[in-house]
Amino acid sequence: MKRARKFRYTELGAALALAGRCGEVLQGQGPEMQGAALADLVSVWISGHHPDLRDEVFEGWLVLVRKLNVVNAVPREYFIRQ
């Protein structure tokens, strides 16, 4: 699989801001509703790629999600200075 390019700092900030806005919309919904909404969004995103690339894009996305799980599993309090 071809390695994806790294985000520039400004792109990362924009992506995190967008994720924050999505999180606000999903907040308070049950896990099943959140999962269904996210699955639909990811499906639309993947289907926008050429059919020959969809499996590769999906696998690359799963790698990223697994890496982010490690980061997001750390309690938020760990990052707040006392």
C-alpha positions in Angstrom: 0.0 0.0 0.0 1.2 3.5 -0.9 2.0 5.5 2.2 -0.2 8.6 2.6 1.4 12.0 2.8 1.6 13.6 6.2 -0.7 16.5 7.0 0.7 20.0 7.2 0.2 21.6 10.6 -2.6 23.9 9.2 -4.4 20.9 7.7 -4.2 19.0 11.0 -5.7 22.0 12.8 -8.5 22.2 10.3 -9.1 18.4 10.6 -9.2 18.6 14.4 -11.6 21.5 14.3 -13.9 19.7 11.9 -13.8 16.6 14.1 -14.7 18.8 17.1 -17.7 20.2 15.3 -18.8 16.7 14.3 -18.3 15.6 17.9 -20.7 18.4 19.1 -23.4 17.1 16.8 -22.9 13.4 17.9 -22.6 14.3 21.6 -25.5 12.9 23.6 -26.5 10.4 21.0 -26.2 6.7 21.9 -23.2 4.7 20.7 -25.4 2.9 18.1 -26.6 6.2 16.6 -23.0 7.6 16.6 -21.7 4.5 14.9 -24.4 4.5 12.3 -23.8 8.2 11.5 -20.0 7.7 11.3 -20.4 4.6 9.1 -22.5 6.5 6.7 -20.0 9.4 6.5 -17.1 7.1 6.0 -19.0 5.1 3.4 -19.8 8.3 1.4 -16.2 9.4 1.7 -14.8 6.0 0.5 -17.3 5.8 -2.4 -16.0 9.1 -3.7 -12.7 7.4 -4.5 -12.1 5.4 -7.7 -13.4 1.8 -7.3 -9.9 0.4 -7.7 -8.7 2.5 -4.7 -11.5 2.0 -2.3 -10.1 -1.1 -0.5 -6.7 0.6 -0.2 -8.3 3.8 1.1 -10.4 1.9 3.6 -7.4 -0.1 4.9 -5.3 3.1 5.3 -8.1 4.7 7.2 -8.4 1.7 9.5 -4.7 2.0 10.3 -5.1 5.7 11.2 -8.2 4.9 13.4 -6.2 2.2 15.3 -3.4 4.7 15.9 -5.8 7.4 17.1 -7.4 4.9 19.4 -4.2 4.7 21.3 -4.0 8.4 21.7 -7.7 8.9 22.5 -7.7 6.1 25.1 -5.5 8.2 27.4 -7.6 10.1 29.9 -8.0 13.8 29.0 -6.8 14.8 32.4 -3.3 13.5 31.5 -2.9 16.4 29.0 -4.1 19.2 31.3 -1.4 21.0 33.2 -2.1 21.2 36.9 
